[in-house]
Amino acid sequence: MSARIGDNSAAQRNKEPIFDALVEHLAHARDVLEVGAGDATHARYAVERLPHCVWQSSEAPGHYRRLVAALADRSEQNLPRPLALDVRAAWPAGPYDAVFGANVAHIMDWTAVEALFSGAARVLRPAGRLCLYGPFLRRGKPPETGNAAFDAALRDRDPAMGLREIEALDALGEPLCLSRVADIAMPSDNRLLIWQKAADR
Ligand SMILES: C[S@@+](CC[C@H](N)C(=O)[O-])C[C@H]1O[C@@H](n2cnc3c(N)ncnc32)[C@H](O)[C@@H]1O
């Protein structure tokens, strides 16, 4: 189980299917903010697959130095120096065309998930997109075997962590004018969920 918490090999495996989908969904994006960017595996790959985007990675202050070190050899204009960002604290002004996070919603406590949605809604341009990759639950549906075990192991480790229900995330987005526009199946029972901000906000 613990191998799925911040495990770089997981990011190496999932980056290709994630970006195979994002090339379509972020075809018109330019400014992207990544939250909880970990060791920059997705950020490094993002600028290969989405060279039209400026990929602004960020991490919570406790893990920020690791992210900076992981990008120390990179100086491209579309891969700027990471930002220290705890989603529960002050966000950069933006605006961004997309906010991306991989395997973050089940690690953050619910207050942070709420802050992730409200922060994203604030910094996204009209029609901007919030894209979250990871394992999720569906209300009223039994989880896949691997996800059930992972959820139980996370909650055992910290009751504030755990897989999130897609419906609960949709409910967070609704008052913020973030409507889900995609739910894409990914390998190993993961999903890529995309919410779009209203075009007139
Ligand atoms: C499982 S790791 C995923 C890392 C990377 N995105 C990946 O896929 O390899 C979860 C990440 O969420 C970040 N995180 C947890 N709480 C956070 C918060 N309140 N604000 C910003 N990032 C947070 C952690 O620092 C950690 O890097």
The ligand as an ORCA input file, in Angstrom:
! r2SCAN-3c Opt
* xyz 0 1
  C       0.851     10.852     -3.137
  S       1.740     12.343     -3.285
  C       1.592     12.647     -5.037
  C       2.779     13.372     -5.591
  C       2.771     13.555     -7.121
  N       1.647     14.369     -7.532
  C       2.739     12.219     -7.823
  O       1.734     11.883     -8.431
  O       3.765     11.531     -7.758
  C       0.604     13.545     -2.588
  C       1.147     14.948     -2.583
  O       0.155     15.836     -2.076
  C       0.831     16.866     -1.387
  N      -0.061     17.551     -0.436
  C      -0.657     17.022      0.662
  N      -1.344     17.968      1.315
  C      -1.180     19.128      0.614
  C      -1.633     20.467      0.796
  N      -2.414     20.810      1.838
  N      -1.278     21.398     -0.128
  C      -0.500     21.066     -1.172
  N      -0.034     19.814     -1.404
  C      -0.368     18.863     -0.502
  C       1.954     16.135     -0.657
  O       2.982     17.016     -0.283
  C       2.378     15.107     -1.702
  O       3.442     15.558     -2.500
*
